[in-house]
């Protein structure tokens, strides 16, 4: 049995929607066995899926195939996380750098913030 890569990444909750999965695969952000693929490529048991998030590369091994989307607690039955700790640390460092730049929940800058920033940069 084989399953499309876009459907599999959606079913095991690597992406929120199937169209988002297709888009990421087309852009080369999701690879199978370190090669770029099309969204229609079939995934088999034992394949390694690599997901590029910002500067880190997360790796997952396919344990079983499934037809429907599963809950977060059941994902471990179908997918094994084999990401090296260095990559996880790299992603955490990126997240911390983003928090330092702008606090969570602050939203985008207001018109006043933008003007004061422009005045500061022009100075």
N, C-alpha and C positions, 0 to 999 in steps of 0.2 A: 504494500500500500504506500502511496506517495501523496503528498499534500503540497499545494502551492505555498511558496515562501511568504507571500503577503498575508495569506489567510492564517498561516501558522504563527507569524509574529503578532498578529492581532489576537489570536485565540489564547496565546500564553501571556498576554498583557505586556508585550514589549512596546506596543504602540496603542494609542487610544482608539483609533479608527482604522479600518482596512484601507481607506483611501490615503491616510497618512502613511501607512506602511508601504503602499505602492510608491508614494512620492519619495520616501526616504531611500527605498531600494533603487529607484531610478537615478537618484542623485549620488549613489555610491556610498551612502552612509551605513547601509546594512549589506554585509557580504556573507557568502557561504563558502566555507573552506578557503578563506583568504582570496577569493576571486569575486569580481563584480558580476552580478547576475541580474536578470530581468525579474519583474514581479511574478511572472508565470512559472518560474523555475520550481521544480519539485524538490522537496526536502525529504531526506530519508533518515532513518534512525542512525545515529552515530555522527551525523554532520555537525560541524562547528559553525555557529552563527556569530559574526562579529558585528557589534553595534558601535558606531562612532558617535560619541557625545562630546561635543566641544573638543577638548584636547586629549580625551581618554578613549580607549578602545575596550569595550566590555565583551567578553567571550562567553558563549553558552553552548552546551552540548545537548543535542536532541536525544532524549531518552525514549519517548513514545510519541506517536502522532495522534491527533484528535480532530474531531469534526466541528465541535462547537466551542465557544469561548467558555473558559472555566473561571471559578473564583480564585482570588489571590492565594488562598490556602492550598489549593490543589495544583498550583503551577509547578511545585517541586517534583511532582510525579512525572511531568512531561519534559522538564527542562532542568539542566544542572548548570549552575554558575561556576565557570572555571576561570574567572577573571583574576589575573595576578594582582597582588596587593599594591604593587607600584602604580598600577592604573587606577585603582580605587583612590589611593592617596592623591594622585594627580587630579582626579575629578573633585575631590574634597577641597583641594587647594584652590581650584578654579571657583568653586562655590563660595568659599570664604572671601576671595578677591572681589566677587560680585557684591557680597554683603557689605564690604567695607566701602565700596563706591557709593551705594545708595541703600538705605535701610529698607527692609521688607515692609510692604504696605504703604510706602510713601507715594507710589504711583509715579506718573511722569511729572516733570518740572512744570510749575505754573508759568504764566507769562512773566510775572515778576521775577521768579527764579531765573528764567532764561535771560532776561535783560540784565540782571546783576551778574550772571555768569559771563555774558558777552562783554559787559563793561570791564570785568576783571581780566578777561583774556586780551582785550584790546589795550589795556593799560601796559 
